[in-house]
Amino acid sequence: MIDLPATQTFGLEVTQELRWEESARARLNAIPSFARGMVVKGVEAYARAHGHAVVTEALLTEIRHTWGARFRPRR
């Protein structure tokens, strides 16, 4: 059995701990529903690690540029 961390698991419940601007929430809603929980966890972890209290559309663009299209750190 392979145990994956929550940030790499599809089908997670979407629970937002940080505030999301409406434009960022709209981008999140464009992501397939089965992947949203995983994306929210990854985005919010990145935001907290970089001193952000609010998820903005600009932050999502930064994360996508840093991590690539699949929202995970490049190796």
C-alpha positions as CSV (number, residue, x, y, z in Angstrom):
1,M,0.0,0.0,0.0
2,I,1.2,3.5,-0.9
3,D,0.4,6.2,1.7
4,L,0.1,9.6,-0.1
5,P,0.0,12.9,1.8
6,A,-3.3,14.8,1.6
7,T,-1.8,17.3,-0.8
8,Q,-1.4,14.5,-3.4
9,T,-4.8,12.7,-2.9
10,F,-7.8,13.1,-5.2
11,G,-11.3,13.3,-3.8
12,L,-10.6,15.3,-0.7
13,E,-13.3,17.4,0.8
14,V,-12.8,21.1,-0.1
15,T,-12.1,22.9,3.1
16,Q,-10.7,26.4,2.9
17,E,-8.8,27.8,5.9
18,L,-7.6,31.0,4.3
19,R,-9.7,33.7,2.7
20,W,-10.0,33.4,-1.1
21,E,-10.8,36.4,-3.3
22,E,-13.7,35.9,-5.6
23,S,-11.6,35.8,-8.7
24,A,-9.4,33.1,-7.2
25,R,-12.5,31.2,-6.1
26,A,-13.7,31.4,-9.7
27,R,-10.4,29.8,-11.0
28,L,-10.7,27.1,-8.3
29,N,-14.2,26.3,-9.6
30,A,-12.8,25.7,-13.1
31,I,-10.7,22.8,-11.7
32,P,-12.5,19.4,-11.8
33,S,-14.4,18.8,-8.5
34,F,-12.5,15.6,-7.6
35,A,-9.2,17.6,-7.6
36,R,-10.3,20.8,-5.8
37,G,-9.6,19.6,-2.2
38,M,-6.1,18.6,-3.1
39,V,-5.5,21.9,-4.9
40,V,-6.8,23.9,-2.0
41,K,-4.5,22.2,0.5
42,G,-1.5,22.7,-1.8
43,V,-2.3,26.3,-2.6
44,E,-3.0,27.2,1.1
45,A,0.2,25.5,2.2
46,Y,2.2,27.5,-0.3
47,A,0.4,30.7,0.6
48,R,1.1,30.3,4.4
49,A,4.8,29.4,3.7
50,H,5.2,32.6,1.7
51,G,3.4,34.9,4.2
52,H,0.0,35.2,2.4
53,A,-3.2,35.4,4.4
54,V,-5.4,35.7,1.3
55,V,-5.4,33.6,-1.8
56,T,-5.6,35.9,-4.8
57,E,-5.7,35.3,-8.6
58,A,-2.1,36.7,-8.7
59,L,-1.0,34.2,-6.1
60,L,-2.6,31.3,-8.1
61,T,-0.7,32.6,-11.2
62,E,2.6,32.6,-9.2
63,I,1.9,29.1,-8.0
64,R,1.1,27.8,-11.4
65,H,4.3,29.4,-12.8
66,T,6.4,27.9,-10.0
67,W,4.8,24.4,-9.8
68,G,3.6,24.0,-13.4
69,A,0.1,23.1,-14.7
70,R,-0.4,20.3,-12.2
71,F,0.0,22.4,-9.0
72,R,2.9,20.4,-7.5
73,P,6.5,21.4,-6.9
74,R,8.8,20.8,-9.8
75,R,11.6,18.4,-9.0
